[in-house]
Amino acid sequence: MGNVNQTFKWSLVGVMIVGTVAAGSGTDLHGQDEVSPEIELRNDLLDILDEEQLHSALAGVHVQYAETGEELFSHQSHTSLAPASGQKLLVGATALDVLGPDFTFETGVYTDGDLEGNELHGNVYVKGGGDPTMLPDDYEQFAQTLREAGIEQIHGDIIADDSYFDDRRLSLDLSWANQRGHVGAQVSALSVAPDATLISDLALDRYNTGSIYVEVHPGEEVGDAADIRVTPESDYFTIDNQMTTVEEGGERALTSWDRAHGTNDIHFEGTIPVGANPFTQYVSIWEPTELVLNLFHDGLGDENIEVHGELVLGETPEDAEQLAHKQSMTLEQLMIPFMKFSQNNHSEHLTKTLGKVVEDEGSWDAGLSVVEDYLDSAGVDMDVVQLRDGSGMSHLNAIPAEQMTQLLSHVQTEDWYEVFYDSLPVAGEPDHYVGGTLRTRM
């Protein structure tokens, strides 16, 4: 588009593709001698829509001035199409408006027992509040806090409480194929994200909650099994290592990887040459609440705290005493990894949190109802919008491009608009925390 964007401002384009269309519709203005920035923009968009890859696709595009709302370009912008990760714009805006930029999540450790000397007689509860940024170290810190309080023995159960959300882990339309990776990780109010930076120079602080991080490195010699490194470490999952080290310059191929559905049996198969760069993969965990339970129990063991009880799920009594607690980063801070890296699980956590805060029900139905109410207040025509999840993974989500620009036009009037704007990935910007998922695109 040349330097059109330096001449005037416009609100975001909605581009959503499914189905079929005859591309190139609209008026082609290439024949004019002098082309205004507006006409140049239209010509560029028509050229894109006429690309061969879009000949069997249905694209909806809508562009308007940000300041005036004047329409600059429209192509099937009335048609309701799946927004994919554009769904996060809807959830992010609603969260900032309803919860506020200063909102934080709370995770705590409680007991219903009494401390006699160094022995705690009663149960210990780890209670989640929907925080998608909890790391293994946070649960280890909880264990350390108990040790510092003088606790050396617990005569009771260790109970994980994830009741802040309902017990539906996966959205209705999520395919099995997407459930093995972090894009389809299970949603729990008590979860954990791997701190991949502990074992990797390649990883970033993305907070892929409900997943583990795996790196596959070559062994020392040809024929050795590959060196598989995992964070967090736990006996809650198993990894079948069928990766073989081959000669330098040999085939580097991750032939297959999977997590058997309904289990935490993980499989990697392939070849990796001596001296080659590692394969990296986030793998989702079946029932992440129980992973947290195991990590906390391991942390207690590391602090030499003996547990004379079972590891179970349950709810925290209202009169339980708080022993430790962690307050998350603010929503304003969370918006960076959430939006820059298009974090599906963050969006689902926020969706359920909206339901819990507004309707006292941490479910998709309740949360999406809150999103719908905000969109309606923003002037979006809800008669042509359908919401099925918070992340955009469902192919049944639907919104016309012109309704997306209506939302983006409205959010400019909100007090929190700068927070929202700064969270958006910037195409072509190499810094991961600026460019995000668009750093190497456009």
C-alpha positions as CSV (number, residue, x, y, z in Angstrom):
1,M,0.0,0.0,0.0
2,G,3.0,2.3,-0.2
3,N,2.9,4.9,2.5
4,V,-0.9,5.2,2.6
5,N,-0.9,4.7,6.3
6,Q,1.2,7.8,6.8
7,T,-1.5,9.9,5.0
8,F,-4.6,9.0,6.9
9,K,-5.8,6.7,9.7
10,W,-8.5,4.0,9.4
11,S,-10.0,1.5,11.7
12,L,-9.0,-2.1,11.5
13,V,-10.1,-4.2,8.6
14,G,-12.1,-7.3,9.3
15,V,-10.8,-10.1,7.0
16,M,-12.5,-13.5,7.5
17,I,-12.4,-16.4,5.1
18,V,-14.5,-19.5,4.7
19,G,-16.5,-21.1,1.9
20,T,-16.4,-19.7,-1.7
21,V,-16.8,-16.4,-3.7
22,A,-15.9,-15.0,-7.1
23,A,-13.1,-12.7,-6.1
24,G,-12.4,-9.3,-7.7
25,S,-15.9,-7.9,-7.1
26,G,-16.2,-4.2,-6.8
27,T,-15.0,-1.3,-9.0
28,D,-11.4,-1.4,-10.2
29,L,-9.9,2.1,-10.3
30,H,-6.5,1.3,-11.7
31,G,-7.1,3.3,-14.8
32,Q,-7.1,6.7,-13.2
33,D,-4.0,8.9,-13.8
34,E,-3.7,10.4,-10.4
35,V,-4.6,8.1,-7.5
36,S,-5.6,9.4,-4.1
37,P,-4.5,7.4,-1.0
38,E,-8.1,6.2,-0.6
39,I,-8.2,4.9,-4.1
40,E,-4.8,3.3,-3.8
41,L,-6.0,1.5,-0.7
42,R,-9.0,0.2,-2.6
43,N,-6.9,-0.9,-5.5
44,D,-4.5,-2.8,-3.2
45,L,-7.4,-4.5,-1.5
46,L,-9.0,-5.5,-4.8
47,D,-5.6,-7.0,-5.9
48,I,-5.4,-9.0,-2.7
49,L,-9.0,-10.3,-3.1
50,D,-8.2,-11.3,-6.7
51,E,-5.3,-13.5,-5.6
52,E,-5.6,-17.1,-6.8
53,Q,-5.6,-18.4,-3.2
54,L,-8.8,-16.6,-2.5
55,H,-10.7,-17.7,-5.6
56,S,-12.4,-20.5,-3.6
57,A,-12.8,-18.5,-0.4
58,L,-15.4,-16.1,1.1
59,A,-13.7,-13.0,2.4
60,G,-15.4,-10.1,4.3
61,V,-13.5,-6.8,4.4
62,H,-14.5,-3.5,5.9
63,V,-12.3,-0.4,6.2
64,Q,-13.3,2.9,7.7
65,Y,-11.7,6.1,9.0
66,A,-10.9,5.7,12.7
67,E,-11.7,9.4,13.4
68,T,-14.9,9.9,11.4
69,G,-16.3,6.4,10.7
70,E,-16.5,7.2,7.0
71,E,-16.4,3.9,5.0
72,L,-13.4,3.5,2.7
73,F,-13.9,0.0,1.5
74,S,-16.4,-2.7,1.8
75,H,-16.4,-6.2,0.4
76,Q,-19.1,-8.6,1.6
77,S,-18.8,-6.9,5.0
78,H,-22.4,-7.8,5.9
79,T,-21.7,-11.5,5.8
80,S,-21.2,-13.3,9.1
81,L,-18.0,-15.2,9.0
82,A,-15.7,-17.0,11.5
83,P,-13.3,-14.4,13.0
84,A,-10.7,-17.0,14.2
85,S,-8.4,-15.3,16.6
86,G,-10.2,-12.0,16.0
87,Q,-12.5,-13.4,18.6
88,K,-9.9,-12.3,21.2
89,L,-10.7,-8.6,20.3
90,L,-14.2,-9.2,21.6
91,V,-13.1,-10.8,24.8
92,G,-10.2,-8.5,25.5
93,A,-12.4,-5.4,25.1
94,T,-15.1,-6.9,27.3
95,A,-12.6,-7.9,30.0
96,L,-11.0,-4.4,30.1
97,D,-14.5,-2.8,30.4
98,V,-16.0,-5.2,32.9
99,L,-13.1,-6.3,35.0
100,G,-10.9,-3.2,34.5
101,P,-7.2,-2.8,33.7
102,D,-6.2,-3.2,37.4
103,F,-8.0,-6.6,37.8
104,T,-6.0,-9.4,39.3
105,F,-6.5,-13.1,39.9
106,E,-6.0,-14.7,43.3
107,T,-4.6,-18.1,44.1
108,G,-4.2,-19.3,47.7
109,V,-3.4,-22.0,50.2
110,Y,-5.8,-22.6,53.1
111,T,-6.3,-25.0,56.0
112,D,-9.2,-26.2,58.1
113,G,-6.8,-27.5,60.8
114,D,-4.8,-26.4,63.8
115,L,-1.0,-26.1,64.1
116,E,0.3,-28.0,67.1
117,G,4.1,-27.4,67.3
118,N,5.3,-28.3,63.9
119,E,2.4,-30.5,63.0
120,L,-0.7,-29.3,61.1
121,H,-3.7,-31.4,62.0
122,G,-6.2,-30.9,59.2
123,N,-6.5,-30.6,55.4
124,V,-4.5,-28.2,53.2
125,Y,-6.4,-26.6,50.2
126,V,-4.9,-25.1,47.1
127,K,-7.6,-22.8,45.8
128,G,-7.5,-21.5,42.2
129,G,-9.0,-18.2,41.0
130,G,-8.6,-18.6,37.3
131,D,-5.0,-17.2,37.0
132,P,-3.5,-18.3,33.6
133,T,0.0,-17.1,34.6
134,M,0.7,-19.4,37.6
135,L,4.1,-21.1,37.2
136,P,5.6,-24.2,38.9
137,D,7.8,-21.9,41.0
138,D,4.6,-20.2,42.5
139,Y,3.5,-23.6,43.9
140,E,7.0,-24.3,45.2
141,Q,6.9,-20.9,46.9
142,F,3.6,-21.9,48.6
143,A,5.3,-25.0,50.0
144,Q,8.2,-22.9,51.1
145,T,5.9,-20.4,52.9
146,L,4.3,-23.3,54.8
147,R,7.8,-24.5,55.9
148,E,8.7,-21.0,57.0
149,A,5.5,-21.0,59.1
150,G,7.0,-24.0,61.0
151,I,5.0,-26.7,59.4
152,E,6.9,-30.0,59.1
153,Q,4.1,-32.5,59.0
154,I,0.5,-32.4,57.6
155,H,-2.0,-34.8,59.1
156,G,-4.6,-34.5,56.5
157,D,-5.3,-34.4,52.7
158,I,-3.9,-32.0,50.1
159,I,-7.0,-30.8,48.3
160,A,-7.1,-29.0,44.9
161,D,-10.0,-26.6,44.6
162,D,-10.8,-25.5,41.0
163,S,-14.4,-24.7,41.7
164,Y,-14.1,-21.0,40.7
165,F,-14.8,-22.3,37.2
166,D,-17.2,-25.1,36.2
167,D,-15.8,-28.5,35.4
168,R,-16.1,-28.3,31.6
169,R,-12.5,-28.3,30.5
170,L,-13.0,-27.9,26.7
171,S,-15.2,-25.8,24.6
172,L,-18.0,-27.5,22.6
173,D,-16.5,-27.3,19.2
174,L,-12.8,-28.0,19.8
175,S,-11.5,-30.8,17.6
176,W,-9.6,-33.7,18.9
177,A,-6.7,-32.8,16.7
178,N,-6.3,-29.4,18.5
179,Q,-6.6,-30.9,22.0
180,R,-3.0,-32.3,22.1
181,G,-1.3,-28.9,21.9
182,H,-1.4,-25.7,23.9
183,V,-3.9,-24.1,21.4
184,G,-6.5,-26.5,22.8
185,A,-5.3,-26.9,26.4
186,Q,-7.9,-27.6,29.0
187,V,-9.4,-24.8,31.0
188,S,-9.2,-25.0,34.8
189,A,-9.4,-22.4,37.5
190,L,-6.3,-24.0,39.1
191,S,-3.7,-24.5,36.4
192,V,0.0,-24.0,35.7
193,A,2.0,-22.7,32.8
194,P,5.5,-24.1,32.1
195,D,8.4,-21.7,32.7
196,A,10.1,-22.7,29.5
197,T,12.9,-20.2,30.0
198,L,14.3,-22.6,32.7
199,I,15.5,-25.1,30.1
200,S,15.5,-23.0,26.9
201,D,17.2,-20.1,25.3
202,L,14.5,-20.1,22.6
203,A,11.4,-19.7,24.7
204,L,9.5,-16.6,25.8
205,D,7.2,-15.8,28.8
206,R,4.0,-16.7,27.0
207,Y,2.2,-18.4,29.9
208,N,0.9,-21.4,27.9
209,T,-1.2,-22.5,30.8
210,G,-2.4,-26.1,31.0
211,S,0.6,-27.3,29.0
212,I,4.1,-28.6,29.5
213,Y,7.1,-27.4,27.4
214,V,9.2,-30.0,25.6
215,E,12.6,-29.6,23.9
216,V,14.1,-32.5,21.9
217,H,17.9,-32.3,21.6
218,P,20.3,-34.7,19.8
219,G,22.1,-37.2,21.9
220,E,25.9,-37.2,22.2
221,E,26.5,-39.9,19.6
222,V,24.9,-41.4,16.5
223,G,22.3,-44.0,17.6
224,D,21.7,-42.5,21.0
225,A,18.2,-41.7,22.0
226,A,17.5,-38.0,21.8
227,D,17.8,-35.9,24.9
228,I,14.3,-34.8,25.8
229,R,14.0,-32.0,28.3
230,V,10.7,-31.1,29.9
231,T,9.4,-28.4,32.2
232,P,7.8,-28.7,34.7
233,E,9.1,-32.1,35.7
234,S,6.5,-34.4,37.1
235,D,5.5,-38.1,37.3
236,Y,2.0,-37.0,36.4
237,F,2.8,-37.5,32.7
238,T,5.0,-40.0,30.8
239,I,7.0,-39.4,27.6
240,D,7.8,-42.3,25.2
241,N,11.0,-41.2,23.5
242,Q,11.3,-42.7,20.0
243,M,13.6,-39.9,18.8
244,T,16.9,-41.2,17.5
245,T,20.2,-39.3,17.0
246,V,21.6,-39.6,13.4
247,E,24.8,-38.4,11.8
248,E,25.5,-34.7,11.4
249,G,23.7,-33.4,8.3
250,G,21.3,-36.3,8.4
251,E,17.5,-36.0,8.3
252,R,16.0,-33.8,10.9
253,A,12.4,-35.0,11.2
254,L,9.8,-35.0,13.9
255,T,7.8,-37.8,12.3
256,S,5.0,-37.8,14.9
257,W,4.2,-36.5,18.3
258,D,1.0,-37.0,20.3
259,R,-0.8,-37.2,23.6
260,A,-3.2,-40.1,23.7
261,H,-6.7,-38.8,24.2
262,G,-7.9,-38.9,27.8
263,T,-4.4,-39.7,29.1
264,N,-1.0,-38.0,29.8
265,D,0.9,-40.6,27.7
266,I,3.0,-38.5,25.4
267,H,4.9,-39.8,22.3
268,F,7.7,-38.4,20.2
269,E,9.1,-40.1,17.2
270,G,11.7,-39.1,14.6
271,T,15.3,-38.3,13.9
272,I,17.6,-35.5,14.9
273,P,21.2,-35.0,13.7
274,V,24.2,-34.5,15.9
275,G,24.6,-30.8,16.5
276,A,21.2,-29.9,15.2
277,N,18.8,-27.3,16.7
278,P,16.2,-28.8,19.0
279,F,12.6,-29.4,18.3
280,T,10.3,-27.5,20.6
281,Q,6.7,-28.3,21.4
282,Y,4.1,-27.3,24.0
283,V,1.9,-30.3,24.9
284,S,-1.4,-29.9,26.7
285,I,-2.1,-31.8,29.9
286,W,-5.2,-33.9,30.6
287,E,-6.7,-32.5,33.8
288,P,-4.3,-29.7,34.7
289,T,-5.7,-29.4,38.2
290,E,-4.2,-32.7,39.1
291,L,-0.8,-31.6,37.7
292,V,-0.9,-28.6,40.1
293,L,-1.8,-31.0,42.9
294,N,1.2,-33.1,42.1
295,L,3.6,-30.1,41.7
296,F,2.5,-28.7,45.1
297,H,2.9,-32.1,46.7
298,D,6.4,-32.4,45.2
299,G,7.2,-28.9,46.5
300,L,6.2,-29.9,50.0
301,G,8.5,-32.9,49.7
302,D,11.3,-30.6,48.6
303,E,10.8,-28.6,51.8
304,N,10.9,-31.8,53.9
305,I,7.2,-31.5,54.8
306,E,5.7,-34.9,55.4
307,V,2.1,-35.4,54.2
308,H,0.0,-38.1,56.0
309,G,-3.0,-38.0,53.7
310,E,-4.2,-38.3,50.1
311,L,-4.1,-36.0,47.1
312,V,-7.8,-35.3,46.2
313,L,-10.1,-32.7,44.6
314,G,-12.6,-30.7,46.6
315,E,-13.8,-27.3,47.8
316,T,-12.3,-25.0,50.4
317,P,-14.5,-24.4,53.5
318,E,-15.6,-20.8,53.8
319,D,-14.0,-20.6,57.3
320,A,-10.7,-22.0,56.2
321,E,-7.6,-20.0,57.3
322,Q,-5.3,-18.6,54.6
323,L,-1.7,-19.8,54.8
324,A,-0.3,-18.3,51.6
325,H,-1.5,-16.5,48.6
326,K,-0.4,-15.1,45.2
327,Q,-1.8,-12.1,43.4
328,S,-1.3,-12.1,39.7
329,M,-0.1,-9.4,37.4
330,T,-2.8,-6.9,36.4
331,L,-5.1,-7.4,33.5
332,E,-3.3,-4.5,31.8
333,Q,0.0,-6.5,32.1
334,L,-1.7,-9.7,31.0
335,M,-3.0,-8.1,27.9
336,I,0.5,-8.2,26.4
337,P,1.1,-12.0,26.3
338,F,-2.6,-12.6,25.8
339,M,-3.1,-10.4,22.7
340,K,0.5,-10.3,21.3
341,F,0.8,-14.1,21.3
342,S,-2.9,-14.8,20.6
343,Q,-3.2,-17.0,23.7
344,N,-6.3,-19.2,23.4
345,N,-6.3,-20.3,27.0
346,H,-6.0,-16.8,28.3
347,S,-9.1,-15.8,26.4
348,E,-11.0,-18.8,27.7
349,H,-9.9,-18.1,31.3
350,L,-11.0,-14.5,30.9
351,T,-14.3,-15.6,29.4
352,K,-15.1,-17.8,32.3
353,T,-13.9,-15.2,34.8
354,L,-16.3,-12.7,33.3
355,G,-19.1,-15.2,33.9
356,K,-17.9,-15.7,37.5
357,V,-17.5,-12.0,38.3
358,V,-20.8,-10.8,36.8
359,E,-23.1,-13.8,37.1
360,D,-21.3,-15.9,39.8
361,E,-21.0,-18.7,37.2
362,G,-17.6,-19.5,35.8
363,S,-18.8,-21.1,32.6
364,W,-18.6,-20.4,28.9
365,D,-22.3,-19.7,28.7
366,A,-22.2,-17.1,31.5
367,G,-19.0,-15.5,30.2
368,L,-20.1,-15.3,26.6
369,S,-23.4,-13.7,27.8
370,V,-21.3,-10.9,29.4
371,V,-19.3,-10.5,26.2
372,E,-22.6,-10.3,24.2
373,D,-23.9,-7.6,26.6
374,Y,-20.8,-5.5,26.1
375,L,-20.8,-5.8,22.3
376,D,-24.5,-4.8,22.3
377,S,-23.6,-1.7,24.4
378,A,-20.8,-0.9,21.9
379,G,-23.4,-0.8,19.0
380,V,-22.7,-4.2,17.5
381,D,-25.7,-5.8,15.9
382,M,-26.0,-9.0,17.9
383,D,-28.7,-10.4,15.5
384,V,-25.8,-11.3,13.1
385,V,-23.2,-12.4,15.7
386,Q,-22.7,-15.9,17.2
387,L,-20.3,-16.6,20.0
388,R,-19.3,-20.2,20.9
389,D,-16.0,-19.8,22.7
390,G,-13.5,-17.1,23.8
391,S,-10.5,-18.0,21.7
392,G,-11.9,-18.2,18.2
393,M,-11.1,-21.9,17.8
394,S,-14.8,-22.8,17.0
395,H,-15.7,-22.6,13.4
396,L,-19.2,-21.7,14.5
397,N,-18.3,-18.3,15.8
398,A,-19.6,-15.7,13.4
399,I,-19.4,-11.9,13.0
400,P,-19.6,-9.6,10.0
401,A,-16.5,-7.6,9.2
402,E,-18.5,-4.3,9.5
403,Q,-19.5,-5.3,13.0
404,M,-15.9,-5.9,14.0
405,T,-15.0,-2.4,12.8
406,Q,-18.0,-1.1,14.8
407,L,-16.5,-2.5,17.9
408,L,-13.0,-1.2,17.0
409,S,-14.5,2.3,16.4
410,H,-16.3,2.2,19.7
411,V,-13.4,1.1,21.9
412,Q,-11.5,4.3,20.9
413,T,-14.0,6.1,23.2
414,E,-13.2,4.0,26.2
415,D,-10.9,5.1,29.1
416,W,-8.9,1.9,28.7
417,Y,-8.4,2.2,24.9
418,E,-4.6,2.8,25.2
419,V,-4.2,-0.4,27.0
420,F,-6.2,-2.3,24.4
421,Y,-4.3,-0.6,21.5
422,D,-0.9,-1.3,23.0
423,S,-1.7,-5.0,23.3
424,L,-2.3,-5.5,19.6
425,P,0.5,-7.2,17.6
426,V,2.3,-4.9,15.2
427,A,3.1,-6.5,11.8
428,G,6.7,-6.6,10.8
429,E,8.1,-5.5,14.2
430,P,10.8,-8.0,15.1
431,D,10.5,-7.6,18.9
432,H,8.4,-10.6,20.1
433,Y,6.7,-8.4,22.7
434,V,5.7,-5.8,20.1
435,G,5.2,-7.8,16.9
436,G,3.8,-10.9,18.6
437,T,2.3,-13.3,16.1
438,L,2.6,-10.8,13.3
439,R,6.4,-10.1,13.8
440,T,7.3,-11.9,10.5
441,R,4.1,-11.1,8.6
442,M,2.9,-8.4,6.2
